[in-house]
Amino acid sequence: MAADGWESLKDQPPNWEAPERLRGPTASAAINLAVQMMGSNMIGNDVIEVVAEFVSAKARIELWMGHREPPLTLGQKFAVGRASSEGLRIAYESWVNYERAYGSAGGKISQVNQEKCALISAVREATAILARAKADCEA
């Protein structure tokens, strides 16, 4: 089989699997994470802004993949999927840490500034991972 077929995926570790709480209400775990974050009343507009950028990056890469000519090879699709999964994992784990800290602080946002900064950084990193995955396929 050609290098861009199934053979190129042999011995690849599996992608990170999104936890159950990210499997609804939509079919997109990234959108579901964004809905949880934005609907939580635990974050301010500064975090909402970076979450919106992440969702936009995810939508842009999905649109690009669906309309790209020539279509992506199987290996390229796998690489983009892996990057998307990794970005989602990074953002989700930071969100869980933020939720935990927020709860421990009794909802006092002033006491979770470090976790908020880490969350913003993680979501920005997830956005950058998506952009790099697209750039890598175009190179």
C-alpha positions as CSV (number, residue, x, y, z in Angstrom):
1,M,0.0,0.0,0.0
2,A,1.2,3.5,-0.7
3,A,2.9,5.5,2.1
4,D,-0.1,7.9,2.2
5,G,-2.5,5.0,2.9
6,W,-3.2,2.8,5.9
7,E,0.3,1.6,6.1
8,S,1.5,5.1,7.1
9,L,-0.7,4.9,10.2
10,K,0.7,1.6,11.4
11,D,2.2,1.7,14.9
12,Q,0.7,5.2,15.6
13,P,-0.5,5.7,19.2
14,P,-4.2,6.4,19.4
15,N,-5.5,9.9,19.7
16,W,-6.6,11.2,23.1
17,E,-10.3,10.3,23.6
18,A,-12.5,13.0,24.9
19,P,-14.2,12.2,28.2
20,E,-17.9,11.6,28.3
21,R,-18.7,15.1,29.5
22,L,-17.5,16.5,26.2
23,R,-19.6,14.2,24.0
24,G,-22.8,16.4,24.1
25,P,-24.8,18.4,23.4
26,T,-23.2,18.6,19.9
27,A,-21.1,16.2,17.9
28,S,-18.0,18.3,18.4
29,A,-16.1,17.9,21.6
30,A,-14.3,21.2,21.0
31,I,-17.7,23.0,20.7
32,N,-18.9,21.2,23.8
33,L,-15.9,22.3,25.8
34,A,-16.5,25.9,24.7
35,V,-20.2,25.7,25.6
36,Q,-19.2,24.4,29.1
37,M,-16.7,27.2,29.6
38,M,-18.8,30.0,28.2
39,G,-21.9,28.9,30.0
40,S,-20.3,28.4,33.3
41,N,-20.3,31.9,34.8
42,M,-16.9,31.1,36.1
43,I,-14.9,33.0,33.5
44,G,-14.7,36.5,32.3
45,N,-14.7,38.1,28.8
46,D,-10.9,37.7,28.6
47,V,-11.3,33.9,28.7
48,I,-14.4,33.9,26.5
49,E,-12.3,35.8,23.9
50,V,-9.6,33.1,23.6
51,V,-12.2,30.3,23.7
52,A,-14.0,32.0,20.8
53,E,-10.7,32.1,18.9
54,F,-10.2,28.4,19.5
55,V,-13.7,27.6,18.2
56,S,-13.0,29.8,15.2
57,A,-9.7,28.0,14.5
58,K,-11.4,24.7,14.8
59,A,-14.2,25.8,12.3
60,R,-11.6,27.2,9.9
61,I,-9.6,24.0,9.8
62,E,-12.7,21.9,9.3
63,L,-13.8,24.1,6.4
64,W,-10.3,24.0,4.9
65,M,-10.2,20.2,5.1
66,G,-13.6,19.8,3.5
67,H,-12.8,22.1,0.6
68,R,-9.1,21.5,0.0
69,E,-7.9,20.6,-3.5
70,P,-6.3,18.2,-3.8
71,P,-7.9,16.5,-0.8
72,L,-5.7,15.6,2.2
73,T,-4.1,12.2,2.2
74,L,-5.1,9.8,4.9
75,G,-1.8,10.5,6.7
76,Q,-2.5,14.3,6.6
77,K,-6.0,13.8,7.9
78,F,-4.6,11.6,10.7
79,A,-2.0,14.3,11.6
80,V,-4.7,17.1,11.7
81,G,-6.9,14.8,13.8
82,R,-4.1,14.1,16.2
83,A,-3.3,17.8,16.5
84,S,-6.9,18.7,17.1
85,S,-7.2,16.0,19.7
86,E,-4.0,17.2,21.4
87,G,-5.2,20.8,21.5
88,L,-8.5,19.7,22.9
89,R,-6.8,17.7,25.6
90,I,-4.6,20.6,26.6
91,A,-7.5,23.0,26.9
92,Y,-9.8,20.5,28.6
93,E,-7.2,19.6,31.3
94,S,-6.6,23.2,32.0
95,W,-10.3,23.8,32.3
96,V,-10.7,21.0,34.7
97,N,-7.9,22.5,36.9
98,Y,-9.6,25.9,36.7
99,E,-12.9,24.4,37.7
100,R,-11.3,22.6,40.7
101,A,-9.5,25.8,41.8
102,Y,-12.6,27.9,41.4
103,G,-14.6,25.5,43.5
104,S,-11.9,25.3,46.2
105,A,-11.8,29.1,46.3
106,G,-15.5,29.3,46.9
107,G,-16.1,31.0,43.7
108,K,-13.8,33.9,44.4
109,I,-12.3,34.7,41.0
110,S,-9.6,36.9,42.6
111,Q,-8.1,33.7,44.2
112,V,-7.8,31.8,40.9
113,N,-5.8,34.2,38.8
114,Q,-2.9,31.8,38.3
115,E,-5.3,29.1,37.1
116,K,-7.1,31.6,34.9
117,C,-3.8,32.7,33.3
118,A,-2.9,29.0,32.8
119,L,-6.3,28.4,31.2
120,I,-5.9,31.3,28.8
121,S,-2.4,30.0,27.9
122,A,-3.7,26.5,27.3
123,V,-6.5,27.6,25.1
124,R,-4.1,29.8,23.1
125,E,-1.8,26.8,22.7
126,A,-4.6,24.7,21.5
127,T,-5.5,27.3,18.9
128,A,-1.8,27.5,17.8
129,I,-1.7,23.7,17.5
130,L,-4.6,23.8,15.0
131,A,-2.9,26.6,13.0
132,R,0.4,24.6,12.9
133,A,-1.4,21.5,11.7
134,K,-2.9,23.3,8.8
135,A,0.4,24.9,7.9
136,D,2.2,21.6,8.1
137,C,-0.2,20.1,5.6
138,E,0.3,23.0,3.3
139,A,4.1,22.8,3.4
